[in-house]
Amino acid sequence: MSDITISRSAQIGLLLAILAAVAAITAAQLPELERYLKIRSM
């Protein structure tokens, strides 16, 4: 069984892609999150 190696630049690119996806999901949900936090603070 051979080991699979991923280059450092590919690892960084994958990490950035994951972070960008999380940021996009969070940005899409931002109005709903703000509404939730306002209701919760009451």
mmCIF file as Biopython writes it, N, C-alpha, C and O atoms, coordinates in Angstrom:
data_model
#
loop_
_atom_site.group_PDB
_atom_site.id
_atom_site.type_symbol
_atom_site.label_atom_id
_atom_site.label_alt_id
_atom_site.label_comp_id
_atom_site.label_asym_id
_atom_site.label_entity_id
_atom_site.label_seq_id
_atom_site.pdbx_PDB_ins_code
_atom_site.Cartn_x
_atom_site.Cartn_y
_atom_site.Cartn_z
_atom_site.occupancy
_atom_site.B_iso_or_equiv
_atom_site.auth_seq_id
_atom_site.auth_asym_id
_atom_site.pdbx_PDB_model_num
ATOM 1   N N  . MET A ? 1  ? 0.855   -1.190 0.000  1.0 0.0 1  A 1 
ATOM 2   C CA . MET A ? 1  ? 0.000   0.000  0.000  1.0 0.0 1  A 1 
ATOM 3   C C  . MET A ? 1  ? 0.888   1.236  0.000  1.0 0.0 1  A 1 
ATOM 4   O O  . MET A ? 1  ? 1.757   1.382  0.859  1.0 0.0 1  A 1 
ATOM 5   N N  . SER A ? 2  ? 0.672   2.111  -0.949 1.0 0.0 2  A 1 
ATOM 6   C CA . SER A ? 2  ? 1.518   3.299  -1.047 1.0 0.0 2  A 1 
ATOM 7   C C  . SER A ? 2  ? 0.893   4.463  -0.282 1.0 0.0 2  A 1 
ATOM 8   O O  . SER A ? 2  ? -0.328  4.590  -0.190 1.0 0.0 2  A 1 
ATOM 9   N N  . ASP A ? 3  ? 1.755   5.295  0.256  1.0 0.0 3  A 1 
ATOM 10  C CA . ASP A ? 3  ? 1.279   6.472  0.962  1.0 0.0 3  A 1 
ATOM 11  C C  . ASP A ? 3  ? 0.898   7.552  -0.038 1.0 0.0 3  A 1 
ATOM 12  O O  . ASP A ? 3  ? 1.566   7.741  -1.055 1.0 0.0 3  A 1 
ATOM 13  N N  . ILE A ? 4  ? -0.167  8.245  0.261  1.0 0.0 4  A 1 
ATOM 14  C CA . ILE A ? 4  ? -0.602  9.350  -0.593 1.0 0.0 4  A 1 
ATOM 15  C C  . ILE A ? 4  ? -0.024  10.630 -0.008 1.0 0.0 4  A 1 
ATOM 16  O O  . ILE A ? 4  ? -0.215  10.920 1.173  1.0 0.0 4  A 1 
ATOM 17  N N  . THR A ? 5  ? 0.672   11.382 -0.820 1.0 0.0 5  A 1 
ATOM 18  C CA . THR A ? 5  ? 1.249   12.641 -0.348 1.0 0.0 5  A 1 
ATOM 19  C C  . THR A ? 5  ? 0.560   13.794 -1.061 1.0 0.0 5  A 1 
ATOM 20  O O  . THR A ? 5  ? 0.309   13.742 -2.265 1.0 0.0 5  A 1 
ATOM 21  N N  . ILE A ? 6  ? 0.268   14.816 -0.306 1.0 0.0 6  A 1 
ATOM 22  C CA . ILE A ? 6  ? -0.353  16.025 -0.849 1.0 0.0 6  A 1 
ATOM 23  C C  . ILE A ? 6  ? 0.641   17.162 -0.630 1.0 0.0 6  A 1 
ATOM 24  O O  . ILE A ? 6  ? 1.147   17.352 0.476  1.0 0.0 6  A 1 
ATOM 25  N N  . SER A ? 7  ? 0.911   17.901 -1.675 1.0 0.0 7  A 1 
ATOM 26  C CA . SER A ? 7  ? 1.899   18.971 -1.569 1.0 0.0 7  A 1 
ATOM 27  C C  . SER A ? 7  ? 1.411   20.057 -0.619 1.0 0.0 7  A 1 
ATOM 28  O O  . SER A ? 7  ? 0.213   20.203 -0.378 1.0 0.0 7  A 1 
ATOM 29  N N  . ARG A ? 8  ? 2.354   20.807 -0.093 1.0 0.0 8  A 1 
ATOM 30  C CA . ARG A ? 8  ? 2.032   21.870 0.863  1.0 0.0 8  A 1 
ATOM 31  C C  . ARG A ? 8  ? 1.105   22.911 0.229  1.0 0.0 8  A 1 
ATOM 32  O O  . ARG A ? 8  ? 0.168   23.383 0.873  1.0 0.0 8  A 1 
ATOM 33  N N  . SER A ? 9  ? 1.366   23.270 -1.033 1.0 0.0 9  A 1 
ATOM 34  C CA . SER A ? 9  ? 0.526   24.272 -1.683 1.0 0.0 9  A 1 
ATOM 35  C C  . SER A ? 9  ? -0.899  23.743 -1.881 1.0 0.0 9  A 1 
ATOM 36  O O  . SER A ? 9  ? -1.857  24.510 -1.780 1.0 0.0 9  A 1 
ATOM 37  N N  . ALA A ? 10 ? -1.048  22.466 -2.158 1.0 0.0 10 A 1 
ATOM 38  C CA . ALA A ? 10 ? -2.384  21.880 -2.296 1.0 0.0 10 A 1 
ATOM 39  C C  . ALA A ? 10 ? -3.096  21.876 -0.955 1.0 0.0 10 A 1 
ATOM 40  O O  . ALA A ? 10 ? -4.304  22.112 -0.907 1.0 0.0 10 A 1 
ATOM 41  N N  . GLN A ? 11 ? -2.391  21.617 0.130  1.0 0.0 11 A 1 
ATOM 42  C CA . GLN A ? 11 ? -2.989  21.640 1.465  1.0 0.0 11 A 1 
ATOM 43  C C  . GLN A ? 11 ? -3.479  23.038 1.801  1.0 0.0 11 A 1 
ATOM 44  O O  . GLN A ? 11 ? -4.584  23.212 2.314  1.0 0.0 11 A 1 
ATOM 45  N N  . ILE A ? 12 ? -2.645  24.043 1.507  1.0 0.0 12 A 1 
ATOM 46  C CA . ILE A ? 12 ? -3.030  25.434 1.790  1.0 0.0 12 A 1 
ATOM 47  C C  . ILE A ? 12 ? -4.231  25.832 0.939  1.0 0.0 12 A 1 
ATOM 48  O O  . ILE A ? 12 ? -5.156  26.479 1.430  1.0 0.0 12 A 1 
ATOM 49  N N  . GLY A ? 13 ? -4.216  25.449 -0.330 1.0 0.0 13 A 1 
ATOM 50  C CA . GLY A ? 13 ? -5.335  25.758 -1.215 1.0 0.0 13 A 1 
ATOM 51  C C  . GLY A ? 13 ? -6.629  25.120 -0.736 1.0 0.0 13 A 1 
ATOM 52  O O  . GLY A ? 13 ? -7.684  25.753 -0.767 1.0 0.0 13 A 1 
ATOM 53  N N  . LEU A ? 14 ? -6.554  23.876 -0.297 1.0 0.0 14 A 1 
ATOM 54  C CA . LEU A ? 14 ? -7.735  23.189 0.209  1.0 0.0 14 A 1 
ATOM 55  C C  . LEU A ? 14 ? -8.247  23.851 1.484  1.0 0.0 14 A 1 
ATOM 56  O O  . LEU A ? 14 ? -9.454  24.016 1.657  1.0 0.0 14 A 1 
ATOM 57  N N  . LEU A ? 15 ? -7.337  24.227 2.373  1.0 0.0 15 A 1 
ATOM 58  C CA . LEU A ? 15 ? -7.726  24.905 3.606  1.0 0.0 15 A 1 
ATOM 59  C C  . LEU A ? 15 ? -8.406  26.235 3.295  1.0 0.0 15 A 1 
ATOM 60  O O  . LEU A ? 15 ? -9.431  26.561 3.894  1.0 0.0 15 A 1 
ATOM 61  N N  . LEU A ? 16 ? -7.843  27.005 2.362  1.0 0.0 16 A 1 
ATOM 62  C CA . LEU A ? 16 ? -8.455  28.279 1.985  1.0 0.0 16 A 1 
ATOM 63  C C  . LEU A ? 16 ? -9.830  28.081 1.357  1.0 0.0 16 A 1 
ATOM 64  O O  . LEU A ? 16 ? -10.742 28.872 1.594  1.0 0.0 16 A 1 
ATOM 65  N N  . ALA A ? 17 ? -9.980  27.024 0.554  1.0 0.0 17 A 1 
ATOM 66  C CA . ALA A ? 17 ? -11.273 26.748 -0.066 1.0 0.0 17 A 1 
ATOM 67  C C  . ALA A ? 17 ? -12.321 26.416 0.998  1.0 0.0 17 A 1 
ATOM 68  O O  . ALA A ? 17 ? -13.465 26.864 0.911  1.0 0.0 17 A 1 
ATOM 69  N N  . ILE A ? 18 ? -11.929 25.634 1.995  1.0 0.0 18 A 1 
ATOM 70  C CA . ILE A ? 18 ? -12.858 25.282 3.079  1.0 0.0 18 A 1 
ATOM 71  C C  . ILE A ? 18 ? -13.238 26.528 3.871  1.0 0.0 18 A 1 
ATOM 72  O O  . ILE A ? 18 ? -14.410 26.728 4.189  1.0 0.0 18 A 1 
ATOM 73  N N  . LEU A ? 19 ? -12.256 27.363 4.190  1.0 0.0 19 A 1 
ATOM 74  C CA . LEU A ? 19 ? -12.534 28.587 4.935  1.0 0.0 19 A 1 
ATOM 75  C C  . LEU A ? 19 ? -13.437 29.526 4.135  1.0 0.0 19 A 1 
ATOM 76  O O  . LEU A ? 19 ? -14.326 30.165 4.696  1.0 0.0 19 A 1 
ATOM 77  N N  . ALA A ? 20 ? -13.207 29.605 2.835  1.0 0.0 20 A 1 
ATOM 78  C CA . ALA A ? 20 ? -14.050 30.450 1.989  1.0 0.0 20 A 1 
ATOM 79  C C  . ALA A ? 20 ? -15.480 29.930 1.957  1.0 0.0 20 A 1 
ATOM 80  O O  . ALA A ? 20 ? -16.425 30.718 1.971  1.0 0.0 20 A 1 
ATOM 81  N N  . ALA A ? 21 ? -15.649 28.622 1.916  1.0 0.0 21 A 1 
ATOM 82  C CA . ALA A ? 21 ? -16.993 28.039 1.916  1.0 0.0 21 A 1 
ATOM 83  C C  . ALA A ? 21 ? -17.702 28.333 3.234  1.0 0.0 21 A 1 
ATOM 84  O O  . ALA A ? 21 ? -18.881 28.687 3.238  1.0 0.0 21 A 1 
ATOM 85  N N  . VAL A ? 22 ? -16.997 28.192 4.345  1.0 0.0 22 A 1 
ATOM 86  C CA . VAL A ? 22 ? -17.592 28.491 5.654  1.0 0.0 22 A 1 
ATOM 87  C C  . VAL A ? 22 ? -17.971 29.969 5.737  1.0 0.0 22 A 1 
ATOM 88  O O  . VAL A ? 22 ? -19.041 30.305 6.244  1.0 0.0 22 A 1 
ATOM 89  N N  . ALA A ? 23 ? -17.106 30.847 5.245  1.0 0.0 23 A 1 
ATOM 90  C CA . ALA A ? 23 ? -17.399 32.277 5.260  1.0 0.0 23 A 1 
ATOM 91  C C  . ALA A ? 23 ? -18.616 32.597 4.391  1.0 0.0 23 A 1 
ATOM 92  O O  . ALA A ? 23 ? -19.440 33.431 4.767  1.0 0.0 23 A 1 
ATOM 93  N N  . ALA A ? 24 ? -18.735 31.946 3.242  1.0 0.0 24 A 1 
ATOM 94  C CA . ALA A ? 24 ? -19.880 32.190 2.361  1.0 0.0 24 A 1 
ATOM 95  C C  . ALA A ? 24 ? -21.178 31.722 3.006  1.0 0.0 24 A 1 
ATOM 96  O O  . ALA A ? 24 ? -22.199 32.404 2.915  1.0 0.0 24 A 1 
ATOM 97  N N  . ILE A ? 25 ? -21.144 30.566 3.657  1.0 0.0 25 A 1 
ATOM 98  C CA . ILE A ? 25 ? -22.342 30.059 4.331  1.0 0.0 25 A 1 
ATOM 99  C C  . ILE A ? 25 ? -22.738 30.989 5.466  1.0 0.0 25 A 1 
ATOM 100 O O  . ILE A ? 25 ? -23.918 31.294 5.646  1.0 0.0 25 A 1 
ATOM 101 N N  . THR A ? 26 ? -21.749 31.441 6.233  1.0 0.0 26 A 1 
ATOM 102 C CA . THR A ? 26 ? -22.022 32.348 7.346  1.0 0.0 26 A 1 
ATOM 103 C C  . THR A ? 26 ? -22.585 33.676 6.836  1.0 0.0 26 A 1 
ATOM 104 O O  . THR A ? 26 ? -23.536 34.206 7.411  1.0 0.0 26 A 1 
ATOM 105 N N  . ALA A ? 27 ? -22.009 34.210 5.771  1.0 0.0 27 A 1 
ATOM 106 C CA . ALA A ? 27 ? -22.490 35.471 5.213  1.0 0.0 27 A 1 
ATOM 107 C C  . ALA A ? 27 ? -23.927 35.328 4.699  1.0 0.0 27 A 1 
ATOM 108 O O  . ALA A ? 27 ? -24.725 36.258 4.816  1.0 0.0 27 A 1 
ATOM 109 N N  . ALA A ? 28 ? -24.248 34.176 4.137  1.0 0.0 28 A 1 
ATOM 110 C CA . ALA A ? 28 ? -25.603 33.953 3.628  1.0 0.0 28 A 1 
ATOM 111 C C  . ALA A ? 28 ? -26.612 33.886 4.771  1.0 0.0 28 A 1 
ATOM 112 O O  . ALA A ? 28 ? -27.774 34.255 4.599  1.0 0.0 28 A 1 
ATOM 113 N N  . GLN A ? 29 ? -26.174 33.420 5.927  1.0 0.0 29 A 1 
ATOM 114 C CA . GLN A ? 29 ? -27.071 33.263 7.078  1.0 0.0 29 A 1 
ATOM 115 C C  . GLN A ? 29 ? -27.042 34.470 8.016  1.0 0.0 29 A 1 
ATOM 116 O O  . GLN A ? 29 ? -27.737 34.471 9.032  1.0 0.0 29 A 1 
ATOM 117 N N  . LEU A ? 30 ? -26.258 35.485 7.699  1.0 0.0 30 A 1 
ATOM 118 C CA . LEU A ? 30 ? -26.073 36.607 8.611  1.0 0.0 30 A 1 
ATOM 119 C C  . LEU A ? 30 ? -27.373 37.304 9.022  1.0 0.0 30 A 1 
ATOM 120 O O  . LEU A ? 30 ? -27.554 37.549 10.215 1.0 0.0 30 A 1 
ATOM 121 N N  . PRO A ? 31 ? -28.278 37.634 8.117  1.0 0.0 31 A 1 
ATOM 122 C CA . PRO A ? 31 ? -29.521 38.283 8.558  1.0 0.0 31 A 1 
ATOM 123 C C  . PRO A ? 31 ? -30.318 37.411 9.536  1.0 0.0 31 A 1 
ATOM 124 O O  . PRO A ? 31 ? -30.880 37.912 10.509 1.0 0.0 31 A 1 
ATOM 125 N N  . GLU A ? 32 ? -30.358 36.122 9.270  1.0 0.0 32 A 1 
ATOM 126 C CA . GLU A ? 32 ? -31.076 35.205 10.159 1.0 0.0 32 A 1 
ATOM 127 C C  . GLU A ? 32 ? -30.389 35.117 11.517 1.0 0.0 32 A 1 
ATOM 128 O O  . GLU A ? 32 ? -31.061 35.054 12.546 1.0 0.0 32 A 1 
ATOM 129 N N  . LEU A ? 33 ? -29.049 35.113 11.530 1.0 0.0 33 A 1 
ATOM 130 C CA . LEU A ? 33 ? -28.315 35.073 12.801 1.0 0.0 33 A 1 
ATOM 131 C C  . LEU A ? 33 ? -28.556 36.338 13.623 1.0 0.0 33 A 1 
ATOM 132 O O  . LEU A ? 33 ? -28.737 36.270 14.839 1.0 0.0 33 A 1 
ATOM 133 N N  . GLU A ? 34 ? -28.559 37.490 12.954 1.0 0.0 34 A 1 
ATOM 134 C CA . GLU A ? 34 ? -28.808 38.740 13.673 1.0 0.0 34 A 1 
ATOM 135 C C  . GLU A ? 34 ? -30.205 38.753 14.276 1.0 0.0 34 A 1 
ATOM 136 O O  . GLU A ? 34 ? -30.387 39.191 15.412 1.0 0.0 34 A 1 
ATOM 137 N N  . ARG A ? 35 ? -31.195 38.273 13.523 1.0 0.0 35 A 1 
ATOM 138 C CA . ARG A ? 35 ? -32.560 38.201 14.020 1.0 0.0 35 A 1 
ATOM 139 C C  . ARG A ? 35 ? -32.629 37.277 15.238 1.0 0.0 35 A 1 
ATOM 140 O O  . ARG A ? 35 ? -33.286 37.596 16.229 1.0 0.0 35 A 1 
ATOM 141 N N  . TYR A ? 36 ? -31.950 36.136 15.158 1.0 0.0 36 A 1 
ATOM 142 C CA . TYR A ? 36 ? -31.936 35.182 16.272 1.0 0.0 36 A 1 
ATOM 143 C C  . TYR A ? 36 ? -31.305 35.802 17.519 1.0 0.0 36 A 1 
ATOM 144 O O  . TYR A ? 36 ? -31.816 35.635 18.626 1.0 0.0 36 A 1 
ATOM 145 N N  . LEU A ? 37 ? -30.190 36.520 17.334 1.0 0.0 37 A 1 
ATOM 146 C CA . LEU A ? 37 ? -29.510 37.116 18.481 1.0 0.0 37 A 1 
ATOM 147 C C  . LEU A ? 37 ? -30.358 38.222 19.111 1.0 0.0 37 A 1 
ATOM 148 O O  . LEU A ? 37 ? -30.353 38.380 20.331 1.0 0.0 37 A 1 
ATOM 149 N N  . LYS A ? 38 ? -31.092 38.996 18.284 1.0 0.0 38 A 1 
ATOM 150 C CA . LYS A ? 38 ? -31.963 40.038 18.826 1.0 0.0 38 A 1 
ATOM 151 C C  . LYS A ? 38 ? -33.067 39.412 19.665 1.0 0.0 38 A 1 
ATOM 152 O O  . LYS A ? 38 ? -33.353 39.887 20.764 1.0 0.0 38 A 1 
ATOM 153 N N  . ILE A ? 39 ? -33.681 38.366 19.167 1.0 0.0 39 A 1 
ATOM 154 C CA . ILE A ? 39 ? -34.765 37.695 19.893 1.0 0.0 39 A 1 
ATOM 155 C C  . ILE A ? 39 ? -34.219 37.101 21.186 1.0 0.0 39 A 1 
ATOM 156 O O  . ILE A ? 39 ? -34.865 37.179 22.231 1.0 0.0 39 A 1 
ATOM 157 N N  . ARG A ? 40 ? -33.057 36.522 21.116 1.0 0.0 40 A 1 
ATOM 158 C CA . ARG A ? 40 ? -32.463 35.874 22.292 1.0 0.0 40 A 1 
ATOM 159 C C  . ARG A ? 40 ? -32.114 36.885 23.388 1.0 0.0 40 A 1 
ATOM 160 O O  . ARG A ? 40 ? -32.207 36.569 24.574 1.0 0.0 40 A 1 
ATOM 161 N N  . SER A ? 41 ? -31.713 38.098 22.997 1.0 0.0 41 A 1 
ATOM 162 C CA . SER A ? 41 ? -31.296 39.092 23.977 1.0 0.0 41 A 1 
ATOM 163 C C  . SER A ? 41 ? -32.476 39.730 24.708 1.0 0.0 41 A 1 
ATOM 164 O O  . SER A ? 41 ? -32.279 40.431 25.700 1.0 0.0 41 A 1 
ATOM 165 N N  . MET A ? 42 ? -33.680 39.499 24.238 1.0 0.0 42 A 1 
ATOM 166 C CA . MET A ? 42 ? -34.858 40.075 24.887 1.0 0.0 42 A 1 
ATOM 167 C C  . MET A ? 42 ? -35.138 39.408 26.225 1.0 0.0 42 A 1 
ATOM 168 O O  . MET A ? 42 ? -36.096 39.771 26.907 1.0 0.0 42 A 1 
#
